Amino acid sequence: MKKILLMCCFLMGISALSYAQGGRMRRSPEEMAKGLQTQLKLTDDQTTKITAIYKDQATKMDSVRTAANGDRSAMRGAMAPLRKATDDKVKAVLTPEQATAYDAWMKERMDRMRQGGGGGGSQN
């Protein structure tokens, strides 16, 4: 019994360490759009358009990651304008009410990230 308990504790510790070291996966453009669909009550047409926007962003960000070759400061500097452009494109697809809710959701998400709580996902 002690061995089983010890093994479980060991596995949980390894899992916690891998997550703390960036072990979480990036969400796909489809998952991100689905999260917004749920959060903002998007129509199917809006979801399709936003999925395409996120796919374009993912392609560009992968190029930046490759070009930066692990240099985080270079990535950060190059990705900020990409994120801003993506936000602007997403807001162009939304209704005014949805855009307001999107801004509030993004602000909350950024606040969580600054506090170390992570920012991924649509958390209801």
N, C-alpha and C positions, 0 to 999 in steps of 0.2 A: 504494500500500500504506500509506504514511504517513497519507494522508487517511482511509482506512478505520479505521485504528487510532486516530487522533485523534477521529474521529466516535464510535467505540465508547466511548472514555474520556469524551467529553462527555456521551453519553447515560447512562452509568453514574453520572456525577456528578450529573446532573439527577435521576435516580431516587433516589439517596441523599439529596439535599436535600429532595425532596418527601416521602420517608418520615420524615425527621427533623422536618419541619414538620407532622407529623400526617397524612400522606397515606394512612395505612392505614385501611381501612374497618372499621366496626363489624361484628361478626358477627351474623347473624340469630339469633333465638331457636331456630330449628330447628338451626342449626349448633352453637350452644352445647349444646343437649340431646344432639345426636349425639356431641359431644366427651365429654360426661359418660357417655353410654351406652358408649362405647369404654373410657373410663378406669375406670369403676366397674362395668362389666358389668351395666347396667340391663336390666330386662325391657322389653318393648314397652309395657306398661301404664305403667310408671314413666316411660319416655321421653315418652309422650304427656302425662302429668300435668305433668312438668317443662317440657315445651315450652309448655304453657298458662301456667305460672307465669312463664316468661321472657317470653312475649308480653305478659302483664299488666305486668311490670316495664318492658318496652321502651316501652309506651304511656305509663306514668306518667313515665318518665325523659324522654321526648320532650316531655311537657307541662312538666316542670321546666326543660328547656333553653330552651323557648320563653319561659316566664315570666321566666327569669333574664336573657334577652337578652344573652348573652355574658359575664355577670358570673360568673367562675369560682368565687369564694368563696361566692356565693349558691348556685350549683349544687352545690358540694361539701357544703355544710351541709344541703341538701335531699335529696341523693342518698344520703347515708350511712344514714339510717333506711330508705330504700327497699331498699338492698342488704342490710341486716340482716334486714328482713322477708322478702326473697326467699330468703336463705340459710336462714332458719328454716322457710319453706314447703318448700324443696327437701329439707331434712333430714327433715321429717315424712314424706316419700314414701319415703325410703331405709330400708334395713335398718340395724340397729346397726353392722354391719361396714362397710357402704357409707358410713354417716355418718362413721365414724372415718377412712376413706380420703378422703372428701370434705374433711374438716377439714384433713388433712395436705396434700392437693393445694392447697387454698386458701392455706394458710400458705406453701407453697413458691412459689406464684404471687405472693403479696404480697411475699415476700422478693426475688424476681426483679424485680418492679416497683420496689421501693425501690432496687435496685442499678442501675436504668436499663436492664434487659434486656427490658422489656416483659412483659406478663402475659397477653396474649391467646392463646387456643387451648389445645387439649389436646395437650400435647407429651409424647409417650411416651418 
